[in-house]
Amino acid sequence: MNTDAHAAILVLLLSALHSQAAPLSGMKLPPRTDGVAALNEPCYTHDAACEGYPVCCVALNTCISKHGGMVSSNLDYYEGGCQSFQSSKKSYNQTLYGNGACVQQGECMVQYTQVCKGGTTKTGQREELPKATMDRLMEGSCDQECGAYNPRRSYSSRSRGGGGSTSSNETTTTTTTTTTTTTTHMTSITGEMTLSVTGTVNNSDTMKAMVTMTVNAMAGFVYSRGMPGMTSTVEMDGMKVTYTFNVPSTIGPEKIKASLEAHSDSKINEMLAMHIGACADYTVTVATSPVTTMGNTMDSAGNQVTASTASTASPATTGGSEAAATTVDAHDGHDHDDHDDHDGHDHGDAATTFSPDTSDARSESITVMAVMATAAVTLA
């Protein structure tokens, strides 16, 4: 066999191993022209509407009025890339946005925001879409990877803070540094469920990858960088799925377990369908419901920690010396409009879960900055 033939076979093998199925972004779907109003809109909000990501699909015209959020201008979140004019983009424009063919607002891309961003909407906060619409939004999802597609996206660069930089007109702030040492414990959460397949599975590796993504999404563990220190393992033996999440105390193992247990069989089936895509020759559904248990809690040395020991563990705070002149801003340095409404800023690289009580680590960080700010002395 010649070199070209070997190369061709290698390409085919690699493409089979790395193929995925995921919903397309809205920019990859044709715009609607039927005059039927969208039922939902993508909303950037920090209230209780979204889980796992600060953008999710909520009922039309409720993002601002009900949730106090901002209607996203990210065209990937709209069918056909046709955004709401309540967002920061007030027109359809081929030159600026690549959506000159739009004549009406597109439906919010429920599957895309859920599978590719990890943003789900709490029960009752969005309109349920007809099956025909759900199927339409999944068209062309075979062998697609999650990813944004907006070649003319307008990126915003407005910044509220100076990112720590100073100028001749700025005040100079002297801060006292405080070091906080926190004892972190790890708790294992394990579970299993059995799936059933209808049809022919052509690539078991691809199916396992999709099942793994689904299980991680059930735990809210879509972006690993958003939950530092947490790990997961998902294994398949035939159609039996076993999973283990090692959860640090800063994240809260009880919350991860509750998230896993909150998913009904029908919800898991819906998630599996979203991840596997619309063109597969098979469907995967739950045959035996998941059973999840809380395991042992271990310290950093691998020693088992009792409940009483874990509850008495407390941070140790030590004072530091005066630092060089630095400007400290607890804000993240961007306008909320920059986050966009998610106009090119991906919170997947930051925190995944945004409710105030989700991350003790984030709270500790804010506390440290508050102590620093309190101790600051502003020089004239």
N, C-alpha and C positions, 0 to 999 in steps of 0.2 A: 504494500500500500504506500502511495507516495506521500510527501509531506503535506501537500494541500488537502488530501483526504483526511489525514490525521487531524489537521487544524479544524476542518469542517466538523468532524465528529466531536472534538473538544468543545467547540462553540455551542453545539447542540446540547451537550451534557451540561455545560455551565448554565445555559439559558433555562434548562429544565430545573436545575437545582435552585436557581435564584428567582424563578418566576413567582409572582405574587398576584393576588387579586384584591383590589381595593377600589372604593368609589372614586370616580373622577372628580376633580375640582369643577366648580361651576363654569369656569372659563372654557372647559373642554366640551361643554354641552351646547347645543344650539339654543338661541333665544326663543322664547315663546311669543307668539303673535295672535293667540286665540282670544285675548281680552279677558281671560279668567284671572281674577286677582289672586295673588299669593296668599297662603294661609298663615305663614310664619315669616319672621324676619330674624336675621342674625344680630344678637345683642351682646355687647361688651358690658358686663355688669359684675359687681361684687356682692350683690344681694344673694338670696338663697335660690335663685332660679337655676343657676348652672352648677354642675358638679364636674370636677376633674380638669376644668379649663375655664377661663373667664369669658369665653365666647360660646354661645349655644343658640339654638333656634327657639324663640319664644313666639307666642301668638302675635299676629300682625297688630301694630300700633299699641303694643303694651311695653315695649322696651323702655321708652322714656317715661310714659305716664304711670306705669305700674312698678317698674323695676328701677327707675332712676338711673338707667344706663345710657349708653350711646349706641345708636344703630350703626353697625359696622359698615365701613366703606370698602372692605376687602372683597374684590370681585369674585374670588374663589368661593365665597360662601353663598353666591347667588346663582341659580340656574341660568345658564347663558351668559353669566358675568354681568347681569343687568341689575344694578344696585338700586337701593331705595334713595330717593332724594331727601329723605330725612337724615341721611348720612352726610359726611363732609364733601362728598362728590355730588354736585347738583345737576349734572347733565350726562348724557351718553355721548361719548366723544371717541371717534376712531383714532385720532392722532394721539390723544393723551392716554386713553384707557384701552383702546382696542375693542370697544363695544359699540361702535357706531350703528350696528344693525339692531340694537335693542329698541323696543317700542313700549315695553312694560316691565315692571319689576318682576324678577325671577323668584321662584320658590326658594326658600332657605334650604341649603344642602344638608339635610339632617344626617344622612349617612356619612358624608364627608367630614363634618365637624365631629361626629362621634368616633369614627374609626381612625381618622388621620390626625385629629387634634385631641381626642380624648374628652371632648366636651359633650356631656349629656344634659338633658333638661329634666328637672324634677317633674314628677307627676302633676298634671293639671296646669302646667305653665306654657304648653304649646298645643296647637291644634293637631289632632291625629290626621295624617295624610291618607287618602284613599290608596288602596293597593296599587292601582294603576299608576299613580303618581310616584309611589315608592319604587316601583319597578322601572319607571322612566328615568329616575335619578340614578339608577344603578346600571343603566345601559352603557356598554363599552367598558365595563370594569374588569374584564378578563385580562389576566397577566399585567395588570397595572400596579404601579407602586404609589404609595401615598406621596404627594408632593404638590406644591403650589404651581400654578401655571398662569402667570399673568405677565406677559412680556413687556407691557407698558404700565406697570404699576407705578403710581405716583407715591414715591417714598417721602415721608415727612422727616424733617430734621430739626424741628423746633425743640428747644430744651428749656425747661424752667430753671434748672440749677446750672451752676458753672462747673459741675463735676469735680469740685475740690480746687479748681484753679482760682487764683486771686489776681486782682488788678490794682492799680494805684488808687482807685476810688473805693475799693472794698475795705471793710473793717478786717482787722487781723484778730483771730480768735486763738487763744491758748487753751488747750484742753488737757485734762488729766486722764490718762489712759487707765482703764480698768480691765483686768483679765478675769474672765469667768471660766472656771473649769467644771464641766458637768459630767457626772457619771452616767454613761449610756449603757443600757442593758439591751440585749437582743432576745426577742421571743419568736419562736417558730410557730407558724400557722400552717397546718397541713389539711389536705382534703382529697376527695376522689369523687369521680362521677363516671358513668358509662354512657358512651354515645352510640348512635345508630346511624348507619349509612344507607342511603337509597341511591342506587346507580353504581357507576364504575369509577373508582378512584384511579386516575392515571399516574399520579405522582404523590406518594404517601408523604414525602418530605415536605411538599408544599402544604398538604393538608395539616400536618403537624405544626408547621409554622403558623398557619391561620388559627388553629386551636389554641396555640400558645398565646398569640396576640389577644384572643378572646378572653382567656382566663386572666391574663394580666389586666385587661380592661375592666373585668369584673371587680378586681381589687382596687381599681383607680390607679394602677401602676402602668400608665402609658408611657410616660417619659421618666427614665431612671434618674436623670439629673435633677428632676423635681422632687425626688424623695431620697436624698443622700443617705447612703448606708444601707438601704433596703435592697434585698436581692430576691430573685424568684427562680424556681426550677419547675418546669412542667415536663412530665414524661408520659409517653403513650405505650401501653402494652396491648396490642390489638386495638380495641376501642375503649379500653379502660384508661382513664386519664387520672393521674395523680399529680398533685401540685404542692409545693412548699414555698412559703414566703417567710423570710427572715426579716423581722421588723424591729428597728431600733425604737427605744422608748420615746425618743424625740418625735417620732411620727405617731405612735399610738397603735399597738397591735389590736386593741379592741375595735378601733375604727376600721382597720383593714378587714377583720373578721366580719364585722357588721356589713361592710360593703359587699363582701362575697355572698353572705347569706341573704342579702336583700334582692338578689336576682332569682326570679322565678324561672321555671323551665322554659316558658314561652318567651321570656325576655332573653334567655341565653340562646334559644333557637334563632331569634331575630338578630342577635349579635353575630352568631355564626354565619348566617346568610349574608350579612353585610361584609364580613371579612373574606368569605370565600369568593364572593362576586356573583355576577349574574350569568356567566357563560359556562360554568362548570357543569360536567356531566353527572354530578352527584349532589345530594343535599345531606347535611349532617344535622341531626337533632339529638336531644337528650333522651336517653333510654332509662337511666336511673339517676334520680336527682342528686345533686352534690351534697356531700356530708363534710362539714368543716369543723376542725377541732383546734383548740389552743394548746400549744405544746409548752415545753419548759422555757423559763427565762434564764439566760446565761449572762454572766459579766464578761468583761474583755479578756479575762484569763481562762474562760471556758468553764467556770464554776457555776453550778446551778444557784439561782437566787430565789429565796423564798419571798412570798408576798410582803411580809413585814419588812424584810431588808430592802426590797425595792421601794417601798413607800417612804422609808426613812432616808433614802439617799437624797442628798441635797447639793446644790452647787456651792463651790467654795470660791469666794471672791477675794482677790488680793488687789491692793492699790498699786499704782505704778507711778513713775516719775512724770514730770511735765514733758509734753511732747513738743515738737517744733510747731510753728504757726501753721494751722490747718483749718480749713473751713469744712465743717461737718454738716451734712444735710441728710435727714432721715428719709427724704423722698428719693425715688430711684433715678431722678435726673431727667425724666421725660414727661412731657405733657400727656395727659390721658388721651388726648386726640392722637398723639403719636402711637400709642399702643393700639390704637385705633379702634381705636376702633380697629386695631390690628391692621394697620396699613404697612405691613412689612416688618413688624416686630413680632417675633415668635416667642410666646411665653413658655414654649416647650423647653427652652434653654434656661428658664428660670424656674419658679415654683409651679408644680403641677396642680396642687390643690390650694384653693385660694380662700376658703372660709377661715375666719379669724382664729377658730379653735383647732385648726387642722394640724398646724406645725408648731410644736413647742419650741423647736429650734429657732424658727423665725421670730417667735415672741421673745425669746431670750436675746436675740440679736437686737431687736427694737429696744428692749430694756437696757442693754448695754449702751446704745446710742443715747437713750434718754438720760442715763447717768452721766455720760460724757457732756451732754448739752447742759445739764444742770450745773456741772462743775466748771463750765466755761466762764472765762473772764474776758470781756470785750474791751479792747484798748482803744482809746480815742485816736 
